[in-house]
Amino acid sequence: MMAQVYEFVWRILHALLHLQRALICWFRVRLWNWRLWKRAVAALLVPVALGFQNHKKLGPSAGKRGLRRVRWGADGKSLEKLPLHVSLLIAEDELHYTDIANLVVWCMAVGISYVSVYDNQGIFRRNNARLMDEILKQQQELLGLDGTKCPIELLNNGSDKQDHQVLSCQAGVKMLSPDDGKPSIVRAAQELCRAVEQKERTAKDIDVHMLDSILRDSVHIPDPDLVLKFGPVESTLGYLPWHIRLSEFISLPSHTSVSYEDFLGALKRYAACEQRQGK
């Protein structure tokens, strides 16, 4: 009888021991899960807090500039084709440096490598330093980038950049005037005539390809793929007659207060057009 009692008590104690172990394991698991949960919450909240602090430190204007850079870069990549060289032809009497500077910066932001600016009075060419200052100012204002991070190079007539490579985060800017149009063809013809007169060349050597080579060397940039003409005048106003054989022309009412949406719309029209290359 006593043996049965001892056995019964022993089984109860054994069951209690197992229950104790089970409870200890359960509490450990709960405690471990609690710690994991706290770590997970901390991992989520800390980057948010840091991002909020960084956003406060950068300020709203810096945030907008960053969004602009991302958006405009994505716009350029989304286009089916992007011009290598965009020319801005201003057929208006009143010229606004800030609006032209904005257009140049937008070209740079979407990935266009060369931008030229033309007016039939040659005002921008005579005041190229003023326009370049405005371009650098708007680059900082719109993109938050200074000239050292994304340089803009002013291409003068004496520039030695003739390889026509696609620039990386860089825009080559050239000011053009009527002197680069028909007068440049006259100068090229005179140069060939002098070469024949001095017996450096023969008359048989002169052909279209030679004239084309001389004219291209005088401009130092590739032919414009797209010419954005601003103003009501339906004329090219003497703009580079030799270099626009394959250029696409898109007219906009005015460069004054032109918006980025207007500019992007013109690029989309260019991307959608079918170019027959003179065929």
ABEGO torsion letter per residue (X at the ends): XAAAAAAAAAAAAAAAAAAAAAAAAAAAAAAAAAAAAAAAAAAAAAAAAAAAAAAAAAEAAAAAAAAAAAAAAAAAAABABBBABBBBBBBBABBBAAAAAAAAAAAAAAGBABBBBBBAAGAAAAAAAAAAAAAAAAAAAAAGBBAAABBBBBBBAABABAAGBBBBGBBBBBBBBAAABAAAAAAAAAAAAAAAAAGABBAAABBAAAAAAAAAAAAGBBBBABBBBBEABBBAGGBGAAAAAABBBBBBABABGBBAAAAAAAAAAAAABBBAGGX
